[in-house]
């Protein structure tokens, strides 16, 4: 039996990574803190993924199980596992790193000398490397030495829109878009690379990471923030507004110019990729709320995230950035009383000097660009 452990039984865990692992012949154990979902997985051993695009398709995912993250049996699973994946969110990686470290120590104590690869499928750059560094903080020096040649942490980039599931009493059912992309850095695997359906390998992951960050994530966020300002509730409603669509497409071209300069992307092919992303936003089956896409604005406005990092690229290559700046100004205008970061953003902008607040939020130092953001914010 090939055991795969998927930390995180949420929408991405079930609707994307766990599904691919199951379809590739693994017995998939979902590890999570959500007792209701874990109990259902343990009872049913299967769930349905609803794929929506030009048509709808229900796919039954089988050979799955669930386990609470607090269970001591998780360490036994890690000792026997062939592969471990995560979809828990960047902030939770630090928490599960302790469990993974203990599991690796048990694996070594049990004499398991098979290779193990651990892939963080998170919306962050070099998530697996980050997880590796956190694991190393909680593992003994002896185990660390034994782990080095056996345990790999390949970085990855994941791309699939998985909105909240509505209209179903089945807590395990999950809805996903047709498009999917899981790209993994082949040079960081240990031992034979596992054959997993839908997993693409590359030796230049950063190009794909930034392509996704600068196109899907940048465009998604700007669509949401401009949509909020116009009173729309969903990404689909927002992108169907011609003014918003034009701004978003131009912003994606501006961020794309950075990718073209940095990675020698073919401009025509990249513009086709932009059009594909815009069509994904218009998917009538995905009720993707702007409040979900726009949540945690301070994180999205941080130095290495989807708005400021492509803007920094335009400064580096001296290329256009007017639409990116308009999107950043819209993000600064985001208000949501149910979002802790939105409340902090509003407080910071109202209590500080505007220039100082923007410098603090974005970590930008280019005075001319900061002035352009201020002008767009006031407008």
N, C-alpha and C positions, 0 to 999 in steps of 0.2 A: 504493500500500500504506500503510495506517494502522498505524504502529508504536506499540505501548504497551510500556513497560518496567515490570516488576513486580520491585522489589527485595525479595528474600525469597521463596524457593521452598518454604517450609514449609507447614504444614497450612492456615493462613488464606490465604496467598498463592495456593496451588493450589486449595484447596477453596472459596474465596469470591471474592476480588477478581479473580484471574486468570481464573477461570471466567466471571465477568460480562463482563470485557473481551473475551474470545474470542467469547462469544455476541453481542457488540455489533459484531462485524466487524473487530476489531483483530487484527493479528499480534502475539502476546504473547511478549516475550522475558523469561524469568525470569533474574534476576541473583542469584547466591548464592555462598557459599564452600564449599558441600557438593558436592564433586566427583562423588560417586556419583549424586546427583539430577540434576545438570547434564548428566552424560554420558548418562543415560537420556532426558532431555528432548531432547537433541540427536539421539539415535538414533531415538527413537520419534515425536517431534513430536505426541504426544497422550498423554492419561492419562484415567483414570476417576474420577469423583466419585460416591461412594455416598451417596445422600440417604436418611436414615432418619427415619421418623415413624410415622404409622398404617400405612404400607406402605413397602417398600424400592424404590428406583429407582436404576438405574445410568445416569449421564449421561457420554457421551464428550466430552471437551474437546479440540478440534483447533486447528490453526493456532498451535501454540506451539513455542518453542525455548528453549534454555538457554545461558547464558554465565557463565563464572567472573567474579567481581567484580574479580579482579586483571587481567583481560584488557584491553589497551589499546583493543580494539574497542568496549568499553562507551562510550567517549567519542564514537565515531562514531554509535552508537545514539542517545545523548542529543542529538546534533546534529540528528538526523532525526525524533525522536519527536514524536508528537502529545500524549501524556499519559504521566506517570510516577506510579506508585503505590508505596507501601512497606508491608510487613508484616514488619518485622525486629525489633521490640521497641524500646522507648524508648531503651535504652542504646546501640543500634547506630546510631541516627540520626546521632550525631556523626561516626561513622566514614564512613558513605556520603555525608555532606555534602561531604566533600573531593572525592569522585569526581563528584558532581553539579555542584559548582562548576567543576571543570575541563571537564566536558561542556558547561556553559552557555557558558563562554569559547570553546570550539571552535565551538559553534553560532553565536556572534556573529561569530567569525572567518570562518566559512563563509558568512556573509551570510544566514542563515536568519532572516527577520523574522516568521515565523508565531508565533502564540501557543502557549505551552506551559504546562500546568497540572500542578502537582506536589502530590499528595494523600497525606499520611501517614495510613495506616489502622491506627493503633496504639491500644492501650488506655491512652490518656493524653489529658488535656485540652489542646486547641490544639496538637496534634502538628505540624501543618503550619507553624504560626507558629514553633514551636521549630526545625524543620528549616530554615526560611528564615533565621533568625538564625544558625544554624550555617553555612549555605552562604555567607552574607555575610562570614563571618570568613576565608574561603579564596578570595575572588574579587577581582580587581583593581578599582580604583575606576572605571576606564573601562567594564569589563564590567558592573559594578554599575549604573552609570547607564543603559547600554543595556538591561539586564535589566528594570529597573523597570516600563516600560509593557507588556512582552511576556510576562513569566513570573509566573503566579499561584500562590499557595500556599493553596488553600481548606482550611479545617479540616474534619474529618469525625468521625463517630461510627460505629463498626462493632459489630454484635452478631450473633454466631453461635457456637454451641458446636461446637468441632472437636476431639474427643478424639484421642488417639493411635490409629493404625490397627493393628488386630490381626487375626491369622488370614489374612494375605495375604503372598505372597512378592514382590508387585509394589510396589517402593519408591515408585512415583508415585501409586498408588491412595490415595485419601483419603476418610474418612468424615465426613459433616457432618449436623447436624440439619436438619429441614425449615425451621424458622424462620430468617429472615435479615433484617437491617436495616442499610442503609448510607445514612447521612444526611450531606449535604455542604452547607457554607455557600455559598449561591449568590452572595453579594455579593463574594466574594473571587476569583472566576474572572476571568481575563483573556480578552477576546475572546468568541467564541461558546461557550456552554456545551456540551460534548460530550454526545451522546445515548448514555447507557450504561444498558442494561437493569438494573433493580434499584437504581439510584442515585436517592435521593429528595433534593430540594432544600429548603432552609429558610433563612429570614432570622433565625431565633432558635435557633441550634445549641446554645447552652449549656443550654437547657431539655431538649433531647433527650440531651445528654451527661450531665447530672446525673440524668435519669430512669433512664438505663441504669446509671450508676455506683451510684446509691442503691438500685436495685431488683435488677437481675440480679447485679451484682458484689458488692453488700453481702450479698444473700441467698445467693449461691453460696459466698462465703467463710465466712459463719457456719454454713451447712450442713456445710461441710467440717470446720471446727474443732470443732464439737459432735460430728460424726461420729467424728473421731479420738479424742475423749475416751471415746466409747462403744465403740471398737474396730471400727468399720465401715471397709470398704475403698473404697466408692464413694459418690458423691453420691446415687445412686438408693437404696441401702440406708439411707443416713442420713435422707433426706427421708421415707422410709416409716415411720420411727420417729415416733410421734404426738407425743411430747414435743418432739423437735427440730423437727418441722413446725410446731407451734404457736408455738414461740419464733421461728423464721425468719419466719413470716407476720406475727407481731406486730412484729418488727424492721422488716420492709418497710413496714408501715403507719406506723410511727414515722418512718422516713425519708421516706415518702410525704407525711406531714403537713408536712414541710419544703417539699417540692415544691409542695404545694397552697397554702401560704402565699406562697412565692416567685414562682411562675409562674401562679397562679390556675388550677391544674389542676382538672378536674371530679373530685370525690372518687369517685363511682360508677364512672366510666371508668377511673380509676387503679387502683381495687380489682380491676377486671376484668383489667387489665394485670398486676397482682400474681399473680392466679390463673393467667394464661397462663404467667408465668415459673415458678411452682411446678410446673405440668404439664410444662414442659420439663425440669425436674430429674428427673422420674419416667420420662423416655423410656427404655424397656427396651433400646433398641438402642445407647444411649450408655454405654459403660463408662468413666465419668469418675471417675478415682481421686481420693480426697480428698487424697492426697499431691501430686498435680498442682495441684489447685485451691488448696490451702493453702500452696504453696511461696512462698518469699520473704516470710515474715511481717513482717519489719521494713518492707518497702516497703508492704505492705497496712495496716500500723498507722501509716503516716506521716500528716502533718498534712492533706494534700489528697487522700488516697486513700479507698477504699471504706468504711472503718470509722469513721475519725475525722471526715471531712468531713461526713457526715450527722449525726453526733453533735453537731458544732459548730452545725449548723443547728437542732437541737432546743434548744440553749442560747440561740441567737439569738432563736427564736420562743417560748421558754418552753413547750415541749411535751414529751410523755412520751418517755423514752429507756431504760426498764428493760431491754428485750430487746436493744437495741443494745449496752448496757453488758455484758450477759451474753455476747454474741457477741465483744466486745472482750476480755473476760476469758478466753474460750476460746482466742482467738488468742494471747494472752500465754502460755497453757499449752501451745501447740503445740511438740512435740518431734519432731525428725526428724534422725537422725545423718547422713543423706545430703544434708541441706540446710544450706548454709553459713550462711544467715541465721538459720535455726532454732537452730544451734549458738551463734551470736553472741547471739541473744535469750536463750537459756538462761544463758549466761555472764554477761550483763549483769544479769539478774534475780537471779542467785545471789550476785553480788559487790557489788552496790550496794544502798543503801537503796531499798526497793521504791517509795516515793513519788518519789524522785529519778529512778529508772530509768524509771518510767512517764512522768514529765514529759519526760525526754530522748527516749524512743522516740516519743511522740505529739505533742510540742510543745504539749500542753494546759497551760493556766494556771489554769483554773477549779478551785478547791480542793475545792468540794463534789462536783463530778463526778469528780475524781481519787479522792476518798475512796470514792465509790460503786464505781468500778472496782476499787479495792483490796479492798473488801468482797466483791465478786463473784469476784475472783481467789482470795481465801482460801477462799471457800465452794465 
